[in-house]
Amino acid sequence: MRWLLPELRPRVLAVLPALFPSTIIGVAKPLLRMHQDGRIALDLTLQHLVSRRNVERADVLVMCHTIEPQYGDILRWARERGRPLIYEIDDDLIDVPAHIQGLAYLREPRRRAQLIECIRQADVVRVYSPALQAKLSAYNPNVTLVSGPLDWNLMPAPAPRHDASSTVKIVYATSRLDDTVGTMLIAPLEEILSRHPNVELTIWGPRHAALAAHPNVRFLPLIRDYDRYFERFAREGFDIGLAPLPDDEFHRGKSNNKFREYASCGIAGVYSDMPVYNTSVVTEDTGLLVPNQAAAWVAAIDRLITDQQLRRSIGERARVYARAHFNQQVTDGEWLAAIAALASRPKPAATPAAAAAGLPAVDKAVGMARFAGRLGAKVIPVLREHGIATTLRRTGIHLIGFTRWLSWELHLWRLQQRVSAQRGRS
């Protein structure tokens, strides 16, 4: 049954720390699709806008990524009212090494303690990495390995291809602007560029000075809006994609996002032979797995450049694999199964005030005011420690995310109005 009666739809409160790629791709978009399809009634919001009434009205609470310590009341309200919790995490946020740039805030004791509390309280913990599943199972026995999300509407079909005389287009893309991981590719790529004048290398996101002067290298700036980024990425017609990753505890907790992106675009990928990739990539079939040694990277890239048939066959098989394993039907089905199982559990009824009230405008106004106050209080300390460029960048990220959240709120409101009108006419 495609559409469920409104009173039968599980009420889902999805609380995001902000709108950035992992929260949008993994949580917001699947839940929005299910809301539009009439399978759940979704309240998608941000941490600073949540009230006790939001939690009491929900059948299932969804949280993801980081939880600011000042919003610990959300977990307490869920415990007090017996509301089940689904928590999604796509990175090892518990033990972030000191050398990883930009993530010092995750090592703060209060933040780490609250993250562990959330993992322990969750009725279901969703992860994308087998290694992270094993690690978090020490805190919670209900850790589920789920399929990575992929929005096929963002890419053309079929994927762009080149003829035999075309330049071979290689891409290395990452959202890490301070990209220490990518430095392992510098020496191999210098060797590849010297051997193959027909290669065009695109580095998307960071800028590596060692390669900047080469005429066959282009740098593209990071696009923070993931949909805009991937729509463009999928139409570039890349032939070979590079996905290096250190084989250590922290990086083993990451998702195989690069494999999903490259495979869905029919790109033959070269991947570090470590658990993030060797649990999904079959070498020689859907990609090439290599040890993190310069000579191994050179040999694998060189092979794909010179063997067009192998390059194309890997790209085609990878795309078929991605179609079967990473799609909206799989992603949404996993979400719906977890939500339905938890929503069917007996739970205490909401208080009369919470059950009767819609979300008051004053709740959101107060929440927005709190958010603006906290953001303003952070400006001076960040400015002193990191300078104006970093301060402006971080402020811009918050403002962009908040603007996108408002647009989604408008979208949800319009959809709810249309559903109400349809019910009124029935």
Stockholm file with secondary structure:
# STOCKHOLM 1.0

chainA/1-426         MRWLLPELRPRVLAVLPALFPSTIIGVAKPLLRMHQDGRIALDLTLQHLVSRRNVERADVLVMCHTIEPQYGDILRWARERGRPLIYEIDDDLIDVPAHIQGLAYLREPRRRAQLIECIRQADVVRVYSPALQAKLSAYNPNVTLVSGPLDWNLMPAPAPRHDASSTVKIVYATSRLDDTVGTMLIAPLEEILSRHPNVELTIWGPRHAALAAHPNVRFLPLIRDYDRYFERFAREGFDIGLAPLPDDEFHRGKSNNKFREYASCGIAGVYSDMPVYNTSVVTEDTGLLVPNQAAAWVAAIDRLITDQQLRRSIGERARVYARAHFNQQVTDGEWLAAIAALASRPKPAATPAAAAAGLPAVDKAVGMARFAGRLGAKVIPVLREHGIATTLRRTGIHLIGFTRWLSWELHLWRLQQRVSAQRGRS
#=GR chainA/1-426 SS CCSCCGGGSCEEEEEESCCCHHHIIIIIHHHHHHHHTTSCEEEEEEGGGCCHHHHHHCSEEEEESCCCGGGTHHHHHHHHHTCCEEEECCSCCSSCCTTSTTCGGGGCHHHHHHHHHHHHHCSEEEESCHHHHHHHTTTCSCEEECCCCCCGGGSCSSCCCCCTTSCEEEEEECSCSSCSGGGGGHHHHHHHHHHCTTEEEEEEESCCGGGTTCTTEEEEECCSSHHHHHHHHHTSCCSEEEECCCCSHHHHTSCCHHHHHHHHTTCEEEEESSHHHHTTCCBTTTBEEECSCHHHHHHHHHHHHHCHHHHHHHHHHHHHHHHHHSSHHHHHHHHHHHHHHHHTSCCCCCCHHHHHCCCCHHHHHHHHHHHHHHHHHHHHHHHHHHCHHHHHHHHHHHHHHHHHHHHHHHHHHHHHHHHHHHHHHC
#=GC SS_cons         CCSCCGGGSCEEEEEESCCCHHHIIIIIHHHHHHHHTTSCEEEEEEGGGCCHHHHHHCSEEEEESCCCGGGTHHHHHHHHHTCCEEEECCSCCSSCCTTSTTCGGGGCHHHHHHHHHHHHHCSEEEESCHHHHHHHTTTCSCEEECCCCCCGGGSCSSCCCCCTTSCEEEEEECSCSSCSGGGGGHHHHHHHHHHCTTEEEEEEESCCGGGTTCTTEEEEECCSSHHHHHHHHHTSCCSEEEECCCCSHHHHTSCCHHHHHHHHTTCEEEEESSHHHHTTCCBTTTBEEECSCHHHHHHHHHHHHHCHHHHHHHHHHHHHHHHHHSSHHHHHHHHHHHHHHHHTSCCCCCCHHHHHCCCCHHHHHHHHHHHHHHHHHHHHHHHHHHCHHHHHHHHHHHHHHHHHHHHHHHHHHHHHHHHHHHHHHC
//
